Amino acid sequence: MATVVSLEGKRKAPTLDPLLALCADSMAQVDREIRVRMRSPVALIPELATHLVGAGGKRLRPLLTVAAARLCGHASTDERAIKLATCVEFIHSATLLHDDVVDVSALRRGKPTANSVWGDKASVLVGDFLFTRAFELMVEVGSLDILGVLSRASSTIAEGEVLQLTSQRDISTPEATYLEVIKAKTAKLFAAAAEVGAMVAGRDGPERVALESFGMNLGIAFQLVDDALDYSGREAQLGKTVGDDFREGKLTLPVILAFLRGRASEREFWKRTIETLDQQAGDLERAQSLIDRHGALADTFERARHYGAMARDALGLFPDSDLKAALLEAVDFAIDRAH
């Protein structure tokens, strides 16, 4: 059974630094490829795309691609892995641009969102541009199997977006539907990013299956923590406004659990604030109090630890190495991170 690292106690906080250090040369190539592929004679496209893609961030998804390829013995200099990692980042960035329009978000990574600067139409269209760049990269790699994995992931992400939209502000949404949404919207791209790393290294057997499972479970854990931090994190660390999910009426696990465990009066509060978006001063603080009272945050983090343990187990068939240890630490980082 996998060891689950407690969030409590004094210890060195896990980071992505070991993984970033081991993959630094490949990620530098990915950054260069990103800059090249964002070029366009239409000036607004690279300007808006750079605002998002060039804003930093952890680049965790493309990092998974190059790390998975290396774990399977792939040469770090192979341009196919670099193109696939760039492709994964463009798919992710395109979905962020579209997400921010749908969610009417004003802040991402501590900066104004593209839609708040350039408007919804430009953000959607540049998101489409990044999707097309991603598919150009897939074609250049020249593998129909890899193209199939990443195109199916893109379709699944879109389905997750629509599923979330159809269940938006429906306070009776069950946990199973919520999990279906985050698997599609978030975890599927994590899974595909790791899986294509194995594929480009020529590993189509157990290693490919293991890395797909690793990415899927890591992605679920990552999103569960993200949703918990929206009610418990600090704004400076999150790079976004605390309580955004609440203000937008998003159904996330902390709210679902607090609603199910609450008294009738508490359920009326959730119906008013989430279903009808009739929110008043002090409602966010009350929501945080109810979530805390019913242990909804603690249980959300516990579920994240569960999926994190499964991600760790998925790497069990790989021999011990510095890279494997760094990937295991990345799981702890996803769960324990403060932002």
Disulfide bonds with the S-S distance in Angstrom:
none
